[in-house]
Amino acid sequence: MVMQNFRVNDLRHSYQWNVAENECSNITGFPEDIKLNCSEGYEVLYFVMRYMDDIGWCTLTSFNNIESMLKTRKPIFIHSHYEIKKWLDESLKKKF
């Protein structure tokens, strides 16, 4: 499956842009040793695209819903890409 190509303009929340795009676009999988900063635009953009690719979703609506979950509902005690993926898996399973 090819990763969806969403862009900065598809994000609906406000972000900081202190982290370079290539630092985020080169991450593969969902590492336990890398924290996701949900205030950084490129980090959120590439995490959501990787996550959607992993679960097989491709719509802009799904992209925005997952983005909103990260910005408004993510528990403060989870930080790594792995932990956040696990939390999203559980949260989305309850919805469907």
TAFENZI-V205318 format. One record per backbone hydrogen bond with DSSP energy under -0.5 kcal/mol. NH is the residue of the N-H (numbers start at 0). CO is the residue of the C=O. If there is no record, write none. Layout:
NH:CO  NH:CO
This chain:
5:3  9:6  10:6  10:7  15:38  22:19  23:19  23:20  24:20  25:21  26:23  33:30  35:78  36:34  37:35  39:36  40:15  40:38  43:39  44:40  45:41  46:42  47:43  48:44  49:45  50:46  51:47  52:48  53:49  54:50  55:51  56:51  62:58  63:59  64:60  65:61  66:62  67:63  68:64  69:65  70:66  71:67  72:68  73:68  77:74  80:30  80:33  81:30  83:79  84:80  85:81  86:82  87:83  88:84  89:85  90:86  91:87  92:88  93:89  94:90  95:91
